[in-house]
Amino acid sequence: MPDPERSISIDTKLLELLCCPLTKDGLIFDADRSELVSVSAKLAYPVRDGIPIMLPSEARQIDEAELQARRMPK
């Protein structure tokens, strides 16, 4: 579980520019997990020390249940 005192944020302008390297679709920033999520690729790219790691080999696979939970309004 991420350390809440080390919460990372992503500049909104940077988030608008970033895209999934595999699908070229936009990304969603998950501040709780410090990840950039590509729904279309079902991958979550880590953000370490404020730096997005946009390598598919570093990304975490997201299962269908987690994708559905992300699509549900909070």
Z-matrix of the N, CA and C atoms (Angstrom, degrees):
N
C 1 1.464
C 2 1.522 1 108.85
N 3 1.339 2 117.63 1 134.77
C 4 1.461 3 120.97 2 -178.20
C 5 1.516 4 112.42 3 -64.76
N 6 1.315 5 115.60 4 149.78
C 7 1.454 6 122.79 5 177.73
C 8 1.527 7 108.65 6 -77.96
N 9 1.360 8 118.55 7 117.02
C 10 1.469 9 120.28 8 -177.31
C 11 1.522 10 113.45 9 -62.81
N 12 1.342 11 117.74 10 -24.43
C 13 1.456 12 120.11 11 179.40
C 14 1.522 13 111.60 12 -76.00
N 15 1.334 14 117.75 13 -15.11
C 16 1.455 15 121.62 14 178.23
C 17 1.519 16 110.61 15 -106.83
N 18 1.313 17 116.31 16 32.27
C 19 1.456 18 121.00 17 -178.91
C 20 1.527 19 110.44 18 -58.64
N 21 1.304 20 114.98 19 131.02
C 22 1.462 21 122.04 20 -178.21
C 23 1.524 22 108.20 21 -105.25
N 24 1.311 23 115.63 22 143.68
C 25 1.457 24 119.41 23 173.70
C 26 1.522 25 108.28 24 -123.50
N 27 1.310 26 114.47 25 157.47
C 28 1.458 27 121.07 26 178.87
C 29 1.521 28 107.75 27 -118.33
N 30 1.303 29 116.18 28 132.65
C 31 1.457 30 121.48 29 176.89
C 32 1.531 31 108.88 30 -59.27
N 33 1.315 32 117.90 31 133.91
C 34 1.466 33 121.28 32 -177.40
C 35 1.525 34 112.01 33 -62.47
N 36 1.322 35 117.78 34 -33.69
C 37 1.471 36 120.52 35 178.14
C 38 1.532 37 110.37 36 -66.35
N 39 1.336 38 116.65 37 -40.70
C 40 1.456 39 120.63 38 177.62
C 41 1.526 40 110.33 39 -64.88
N 42 1.323 41 116.99 40 -42.64
C 43 1.457 42 121.04 41 179.74
C 44 1.531 43 111.22 42 -60.90
N 45 1.314 44 117.50 43 -36.18
C 46 1.467 45 121.37 44 177.30
C 47 1.532 46 111.68 45 -65.54
N 48 1.319 47 117.13 46 -30.78
C 49 1.464 48 121.58 47 -177.83
C 50 1.529 49 113.31 48 -83.57
N 51 1.321 50 116.14 49 -30.48
C 52 1.461 51 120.01 50 -176.52
C 53 1.519 52 111.80 51 -74.65
N 54 1.324 53 115.48 52 146.39
C 55 1.459 54 121.08 53 174.20
C 56 1.521 55 108.82 54 -144.39
N 57 1.304 56 115.38 55 163.09
C 58 1.457 57 121.11 56 177.98
C 59 1.533 58 108.35 57 -65.04
N 60 1.334 59 118.36 58 129.42
C 61 1.463 60 119.47 59 -179.55
C 62 1.533 61 113.61 60 -67.47
N 63 1.318 62 117.73 61 -18.95
C 64 1.466 63 120.47 62 -179.89
C 65 1.520 64 112.60 63 -90.17
N 66 1.343 65 117.12 64 -45.61
C 67 1.465 66 120.64 65 -173.71
C 68 1.526 67 113.13 66 -103.50
N 69 1.321 68 116.65 67 -16.49
C 70 1.476 69 123.41 68 -176.16
C 71 1.533 70 112.64 69 66.83
N 72 1.334 71 117.14 70 13.08
C 73 1.468 72 121.48 71 175.78
C 74 1.528 73 109.55 72 -84.36
N 75 1.330 74 115.26 73 163.76
C 76 1.455 75 121.21 74 178.76
C 77 1.519 76 111.89 75 -67.29
N 78 1.335 77 114.78 76 167.18
C 79 1.456 78 121.90 77 -177.61
C 80 1.520 79 110.34 78 -120.66
N 81 1.313 80 115.81 79 156.04
C 82 1.465 81 123.13 80 176.51
C 83 1.518 82 107.10 81 -114.11
N 84 1.334 83 117.09 82 129.44
C 85 1.461 84 120.15 83 179.10
C 86 1.517 85 110.04 84 -86.06
N 87 1.331 86 116.25 85 124.54
C 88 1.467 87 123.17 86 175.65
C 89 1.526 88 106.59 87 -104.68
N 90 1.330 89 116.53 88 98.91
C 91 1.465 90 121.81 89 -176.41
C 92 1.523 91 111.54 90 -66.43
N 93 1.339 92 117.64 91 -33.78
C 94 1.456 93 120.69 92 -179.03
C 95 1.526 94 111.99 93 -62.19
N 96 1.311 95 116.73 94 -36.39
C 97 1.473 96 121.19 95 -178.10
C 98 1.529 97 112.53 96 -105.89
N 99 1.320 98 117.62 97 -1.33
C 100 1.476 99 122.54 98 -176.00
C 101 1.524 100 110.68 99 51.96
N 102 1.338 101 114.62 100 56.23
C 103 1.458 102 121.39 101 -178.82
C 104 1.521 103 110.43 102 -136.71
N 105 1.321 104 115.08 103 151.87
C 106 1.455 105 122.50 104 170.22
C 107 1.520 106 106.36 105 -105.44
N 108 1.320 107 116.15 106 121.23
C 109 1.461 108 121.83 107 -171.82
C 110 1.524 109 110.93 108 -102.84
N 111 1.322 110 114.81 109 129.52
C 112 1.459 111 122.46 110 171.50
C 113 1.524 112 106.88 111 -105.06
N 114 1.317 113 116.04 112 105.52
C 115 1.466 114 120.55 113 -178.52
C 116 1.524 115 110.15 114 -65.31
N 117 1.332 116 117.06 115 -41.68
C 118 1.460 117 120.13 116 -176.48
C 119 1.533 118 112.45 117 -66.98
N 120 1.325 119 118.21 118 -33.99
C 121 1.467 120 121.45 119 179.28
C 122 1.535 121 112.39 120 -90.92
N 123 1.330 122 116.16 121 -10.07
C 124 1.469 123 122.31 122 -176.39
C 125 1.529 124 110.91 123 57.40
N 126 1.360 125 114.49 124 44.77
C 127 1.454 126 121.80 125 179.75
C 128 1.522 127 110.60 126 -130.39
N 129 1.332 128 115.44 127 149.44
C 130 1.461 129 122.09 128 174.86
C 131 1.524 130 107.67 129 -122.86
N 132 1.332 131 115.84 130 115.34
C 133 1.462 132 121.95 131 -179.32
C 134 1.525 133 108.88 132 -89.25
N 135 1.329 134 118.26 133 132.09
C 136 1.469 135 119.68 134 -178.42
C 137 1.523 136 112.43 135 -73.55
N 138 1.324 137 114.69 136 152.98
C 139 1.463 138 121.98 137 171.65
C 140 1.530 139 105.05 138 -117.51
N 141 1.321 140 116.06 139 113.87
C 142 1.465 141 121.18 140 -177.45
C 143 1.520 142 109.70 141 -114.10
N 144 1.320 143 115.67 142 122.72
C 145 1.472 144 121.72 143 -179.03
C 146 1.520 145 111.50 144 53.51
N 147 1.334 146 116.30 145 37.09
C 148 1.456 147 122.03 146 178.06
C 149 1.516 148 114.47 147 81.77
N 150 1.328 149 117.72 148 3.28
C 151 1.464 150 121.86 149 -178.04
C 152 1.522 151 109.84 150 -109.47
N 153 1.347 152 117.38 151 118.19
C 154 1.468 153 119.88 152 177.13
C 155 1.532 154 110.45 153 -68.40
N 156 1.312 155 116.70 154 129.08
C 157 1.463 156 122.77 155 177.19
C 158 1.528 157 106.83 156 -98.81
N 159 1.313 158 115.85 157 96.33
C 160 1.463 159 121.72 158 -171.08
C 161 1.533 160 112.62 159 -94.57
N 162 1.301 161 116.58 160 41.14
C 163 1.456 162 122.04 161 177.88
C 164 1.525 163 109.22 162 -103.85
N 165 1.323 164 118.54 163 124.66
C 166 1.470 165 120.07 164 178.52
C 167 1.530 166 112.56 165 -55.90
N 168 1.323 167 117.57 166 -31.82
C 169 1.467 168 119.99 167 179.36
C 170 1.529 169 112.77 168 -68.69
N 171 1.327 170 117.56 169 -20.71
C 172 1.469 171 122.27 170 177.87
C 173 1.529 172 112.53 171 -94.28
N 174 1.323 173 117.07 172 -10.34
C 175 1.463 174 121.45 173 -175.43
C 176 1.526 175 111.61 174 -77.07
N 177 1.315 176 114.39 175 153.45
C 178 1.461 177 122.29 176 177.59
C 179 1.526 178 108.29 177 -99.95
N 180 1.341 179 116.50 178 133.86
C 181 1.459 180 121.24 179 175.63
C 182 1.530 181 109.54 180 -68.99
N 183 1.323 182 116.23 181 139.98
C 184 1.459 183 122.01 182 177.05
C 185 1.525 184 107.54 183 -111.39
N 186 1.333 185 116.04 184 129.81
C 187 1.465 186 118.63 185 -179.99
C 188 1.532 187 110.45 186 -84.73
N 189 1.303 188 115.27 187 169.61
C 190 1.469 189 121.31 188 -175.43
C 191 1.528 190 112.49 189 -61.65
N 192 1.331 191 117.62 190 -36.29
C 193 1.473 192 120.90 191 179.23
C 194 1.524 193 111.07 192 -62.60
N 195 1.326 194 116.86 193 -41.55
C 196 1.468 195 120.24 194 179.17
C 197 1.530 196 110.65 195 -68.34
N 198 1.327 197 116.48 196 -38.47
C 199 1.466 198 119.53 197 176.73
C 200 1.522 199 111.43 198 -61.74
N 201 1.322 200 116.90 199 -43.98
C 202 1.457 201 121.19 200 178.64
C 203 1.536 202 110.77 201 -61.36
N 204 1.330 203 116.19 202 -41.11
C 205 1.476 204 120.53 203 179.18
C 206 1.528 205 110.39 204 -63.26
N 207 1.321 206 117.94 205 -35.54
C 208 1.465 207 121.72 206 178.88
C 209 1.524 208 111.00 207 -69.53
N 210 1.308 209 116.74 208 -31.00
C 211 1.470 210 120.05 209 -178.17
C 212 1.522 211 112.29 210 -79.93
N 213 1.336 212 117.09 211 -16.99
C 214 1.461 213 121.13 212 -179.78
C 215 1.522 214 109.69 213 -74.45
N 216 1.325 215 118.03 214 132.57
C 217 1.476 216 119.01 215 175.92
C 218 1.505 217 110.87 216 -67.56
N 219 1.347 218 115.03 217 142.64
C 220 1.469 219 119.45 218 -178.23
C 221 1.502 220 111.39 219 -91.97
